Amino acid sequence: MQTDPLLDKQTVFVIDDDEAVRESIAALVDIRGLPVETFASGEDFLSFYSGVAPGCVVTDLRIEQGMTGLELQVALRERGCEIPVIVISAYANVSNAVQAMHNGAITLLEKNCSSDELWKAIIEALATDSDRRAASQQNRTLLERFEQLKPDELIVMQGVIEGQLNKGIAKELSISLRTVETRRHNVLEKVGVSSVPELVRLFVELEQVLGQSPGKYLMDRANSEQ
């Protein structure tokens, strides 16, 4: 069966202490042409999982030995792993559902749910994983563009972003107008934009990515590489 290219190389990780359940879910995934790995406990999965492999997790809520599905969610979050998690349970209730969703689960399903319901949840989880990874790559690319700038270019960029004219920047920095123009050109070229409004827009996006003003971060990094 042909699979969606969006899902290529993604793996479904199944965690349940019931071997029959593991095999049933694994068969559901395998017959649709996706890689699947199974584990009897959350601890076994955490020992195996690198934290970066694409895919999703399908975990039982109650596991007789070791951590619960909810505790696995917490452990993944503490490791900085954003892999989407689907929680399944024979004992689903409002409290468990709220906690699972609070921990970031895609959904909580009852163990007697249909194959179609489970597969739909898996598809949603894998799509979420793809979206997160694409956004993460976009953020890395944006940061890398600004990280090309040298300290003197960053200083000129800051003046440009603040709306200063080239003459004003040159006077403030005690450098020639030609030097300012050259550095300004370099900034636009390295960041990959053709206008100041575009530069400002990307700078604001970078601030959102970093969660802080990019100026100090970029300057500290540029100086450390000198």
C-alpha positions as MATLAB code, in Angstrom:
seq = 'MQTDPLLDKQTVFVIDDDEAVRESIAALVDIRGLPVETFASGEDFLSFYSGVAPGCVVTDLRIEQGMTGLELQVALRERGCEIPVIVISAYANVSNAVQAMHNGAITLLEKNCSSDELWKAIIEALATDSDRRAASQQNRTLLERFEQLKPDELIVMQGVIEGQLNKGIAKELSISLRTVETRRHNVLEKVGVSSVPELVRLFVELEQVLGQSPGKYLMDRANSEQ';
ca = [
       0.000    0.000    0.000;
       1.358    3.414   -0.979;
       1.888    5.794    1.932;
       1.700    9.552    2.057;
       5.180   11.044    1.357;
       4.568   13.287    4.374;
       4.914   10.235    6.590;
       8.123    8.827    5.087;
      10.696    7.723    7.673;
       8.340    8.376   10.575;
       7.981    5.530   13.074;
       5.081    4.621   15.351;
       6.344    3.609   18.799;
       3.884    1.366   20.656;
       4.153    0.949   24.433;
       1.932   -1.551   26.268;
       2.608   -4.333   28.756;
       0.021   -6.527   27.010;
       1.799   -8.355   24.184;
      -1.472   -9.026   22.346;
      -2.297   -5.313   22.318;
       1.199   -4.407   21.122;
       0.989   -6.912   18.279;
      -2.480   -5.757   17.292;
      -1.466   -2.099   17.036;
       1.793   -3.024   15.318;
      -0.137   -5.019   12.712;
      -2.467   -2.063   12.119;
       0.506    0.192   11.437;
       2.583   -2.344    9.524;
      -0.176   -3.225    7.068;
      -0.344    0.453    6.132;
       3.333    0.470    5.286;
       4.786    2.463    8.179;
       7.703    1.449   10.444;
       6.655    0.385   13.943;
       8.583   -0.442   17.124;
       7.022   -2.021   20.225;
       7.979   -1.864   23.918;
       6.635   -3.482   27.075;
       7.375   -0.448   29.265;
       8.028    3.259   29.141;
      11.501    2.686   30.536;
      12.359    0.336   27.652;
      11.195    2.947   25.165;
      13.173    5.759   26.800;
      16.303    3.593   26.742;
      15.801    3.046   23.026;
      14.535    6.419   21.816;
      17.141    8.956   20.727;
      14.805   11.881   21.238;
      15.132   13.078   17.656;
      13.637   10.321   15.491;
      10.418   11.420   13.758;
       7.113    9.705   14.459;
       4.626    9.352   17.291;
       4.024    7.346   20.454;
       1.005    5.192   21.237;
       1.109    4.317   24.927;
      -1.129    2.539   27.400;
      -2.267    4.669   30.307;
      -1.787    1.969   32.952;
       1.278   -0.232   32.759;
       1.744   -2.790   35.516;
       5.499   -2.381   35.830;
       7.222    0.984   35.811;
       5.921    4.360   34.724;
       2.416    5.056   33.513;
       1.569    6.594   30.187;
       1.083    9.950   31.874;
       4.473    9.673   33.585;
       6.048    8.821   30.220;
       4.620   12.037   28.808;
       6.239   13.989   31.622;
       9.568   12.196   31.137;
       9.575   12.998   27.414;
       8.781   16.638   28.104;
      11.592   16.868   30.672;
      13.993   15.559   28.025;
      12.816   18.208   25.597;
      11.203   15.617   23.303;
       8.176   16.954   21.443;
       7.164   13.684   19.789;
       3.328   13.523   19.717;
       1.737   11.035   22.113;
      -1.546    9.116   21.868;
      -2.736    7.645   25.166;
      -5.011    4.596   25.170;
      -6.727    3.112   28.197;
      -9.308    0.600   29.332;
      -9.903    2.897   32.302;
     -10.348    6.250   30.601;
     -12.113    8.922   32.627;
     -12.406   12.691   32.576;
      -9.547   13.177   35.040;
      -7.157   11.002   33.011;
      -8.197   12.670   29.768;
      -7.643   16.148   31.193;
      -4.216   15.184   32.556;
      -3.178   13.509   29.311;
      -4.197   16.540   27.265;
      -2.531   18.874   29.768;
       0.661   16.870   29.238;
       0.361   17.452   25.510;
      -1.320   14.275   24.256;
      -2.889   14.344   20.806;
      -5.841   12.426   22.219;
      -6.889    9.772   24.739;
      -8.676    6.733   23.310;
     -10.427    3.789   24.932;
      -8.823    0.420   24.263;
     -11.973   -0.830   22.607;
     -11.861    1.935   20.016;
     -12.071    0.904   16.386;
      -9.043    0.453   14.157;
     -10.229    3.406   12.095;
     -10.328    5.645   15.191;
      -6.837    4.643   16.210;
      -5.439    5.028   12.718;
      -7.033    8.457   12.387;
      -5.346    9.500   15.657;
      -2.005    8.139   14.434;
      -2.278   10.066   11.162;
      -3.072   13.239   13.115;
      -0.086   12.652   15.422;
       2.300   12.056   12.514;
       1.045   15.164   10.726;
       1.581   17.153   13.940;
       5.108   15.762   14.169;
       5.820   16.804   10.567;
       4.458   20.303   11.168;
       6.537   20.744   14.325;
       9.696   19.585   12.603;
       9.094   21.841    9.607;
       8.566   24.826   11.920;
      11.686   23.919   13.887;
      13.756   23.702   10.694;
      12.370   27.046    9.522;
      13.367   28.621   12.834;
      16.880   27.158   12.621;
      17.272   28.468    9.081;
      16.132   31.935   10.140;
      18.602   31.989   13.030;
      21.457   30.795   10.817;
      20.858   33.683    8.408;
      21.301   36.252   11.178;
      24.224   34.358   12.714;
      26.277   35.080    9.579;
      26.519   38.743   10.560;
      29.743   40.143   11.986;
      29.777   42.433   15.063;
      30.203   45.606   12.994;
      27.347   44.567   10.710;
      25.121   43.845   13.706;
      25.744   47.331   15.073;
      24.727   48.904   11.762;
      21.727   46.563   11.533;
      20.518   47.713   14.929;
      20.600   51.310   13.790;
      18.767   50.459   10.588;
      16.064   48.557   12.494;
      15.639   51.513   14.844;
      14.919   53.698   11.817;
      18.157   55.687   11.774;
      19.386   57.132    8.491;
      22.750   56.057    7.130;
      24.226   59.494    7.855;
      23.049   59.311   11.459;
      24.548   55.843   11.918;
      27.835   56.974   10.394;
      28.017   59.980   12.724;
      27.118   57.941   15.808;
      29.712   55.249   15.042;
      32.343   57.704   13.744;
      32.696   55.824   10.486;
      32.261   56.883    6.866;
      28.920   56.885    5.094;
      30.362   54.480    2.526;
      31.242   52.022    5.292;
      27.705   52.175    6.664;
      26.272   51.606    3.194;
      28.566   48.623    2.652;
      27.672   47.044    5.981;
      23.979   47.700    5.418;
      24.219   46.006    2.023;
      25.994   43.039    3.612;
      23.274   42.723    6.248;
      20.483   42.608    3.693;
      22.386   40.173    1.487;
      23.311   37.746    4.295;
      19.826   37.759    5.811;
      18.399   37.247    2.335;
      16.097   40.249    2.049;
      15.913   43.185   -0.340;
      14.394   45.849    1.881;
      14.457   47.183    5.428;
      10.790   46.302    6.108;
      11.582   42.668    5.273;
      14.603   42.808    7.570;
      12.498   44.192   10.408;
       9.849   41.510    9.887;
      12.407   38.703   10.105;
      14.057   40.331   13.109;
      10.691   40.345   14.912;
      10.160   36.687   13.946;
      13.587   35.846   15.348;
      12.709   37.598   18.598;
       9.680   35.343   18.897;
      11.803   32.255   18.194;
      14.448   33.167   20.783;
      12.007   34.510   23.348;
      14.302   37.485   23.854;
      15.742   40.424   21.956;
      18.036   38.970   19.263;
      20.511   41.839   19.474;
      22.437   40.736   22.549;
      22.301   37.050   21.624;
      23.667   37.681   18.131;
      26.360   40.080   19.337;
      27.569   37.725   22.083;
      27.733   34.871   19.588;
      29.507   36.937   16.932;
      32.077   38.207   19.451;
      32.756   34.683   20.703;
      33.680   33.623   17.188;
      36.157   36.461   16.623;
];
